Amino acid sequence: MLRRLALASIVANVAIVVTGGAVRLTDSGLGCPTWPRCTDESYTTTAEMGVHGVIEFGNRLLTFVVAAVAVAGVVAAWRHRGRLRWLSVAVFLGIPAQGVIGGFTVLTDLNPWVVGLHFLASIAVIALAYAFWRATDPPEPATPVPPALRPLAWAVAIASAAVLVVGTWVTGSGPHSGDHGAARNGLDPETISQVHADLVFLLIGLTVAAWITLRAMGQRTAARAAAVLLAVELGQGLIGFVQYFTDLPVLLVGAHMLGACLVWLATLSLVWSLRPASTPPAAQTDAPAHTQPVPIPAHVP
């Protein structure tokens, strides 16, 4: 149950990224023009606000679903000591923090820098949820990993994070602002898109290098993780190029947001596959130990 809840937390946080993208792509970012209320008089959307109010308010309601999953994870993990317990708490705390940033996006009339931070906050929560899920892995024999390989995985992770950050700058310079009157960040769309593409090429190159190196070193699990990451990157790159040259149709932009989450999860999988061996936290609980009575030797006269 704990492992399923941890996985559900990943899925829920990815889902709220996608639905948040739908809010922006349908120009519903100010469907509820204030926060934490939907209007100055109501916490819920009203009929006068139309479909945009329904879309924005629906995304706000989804936050409570994500939080409920996180709370269930905390309850299930609380009997465990150490990393499992505190990772579940970190996932839960990340959700209201992300929600507050989302509120500031409304209060700042969809300032593109705040909107980008809102997305990156979700990416951080996804990383916590992924760590929580992997911490529930069943015990298995540790595969020795040469320490020299870990910097390569972290280089891939840094490049992946840079692609996500610059991707928010590209979004902030483009046409899908979330509302017809929202400001743009002032960056030249063509220039910043080229920077983003260059970082994508760097990420793909590092991933190919990681895959070749890991295969040569006999790290089969990590090599598979690198291969999956490469496949996801190529698919995401294809969507990115097609959307750029077709004037950013909303369906492709939404698919690109989902792809960004998948690239990030595949990156985390590669980093996790090269982690140092440690004691599985799932084996450490606060449950009372069941001990057997120690036999007392019979007295010999």
ABEGO torsion letter per residue (X at the ends): XAAAAAAAAAAAAAAAAAAAAAAAAAGAAAABABOABABAABABBBAAAEAAAAAAAAAAAAAAAAAAAAAAAAAAAAABBEAAAAAAAAAAAAAAAAAAAAAAAAAAGGBAAAAAAAAAAAAAAAAAAAAAAAAABBBBBBBBBBAAAAAAAAAAAAAAAAAAAAAAAAAAABABAGBAABBBAGBBAAAAAAAAAAAAAAAAAAAAAAAAAAAAAGBAAAAAAAAAAAAAAAAAAAAAAAAAAAGGBAAAAAAAAAAAAAAAAAAAAAAAAABBBBBBAAABBABBBBBBBBBBBBBBX
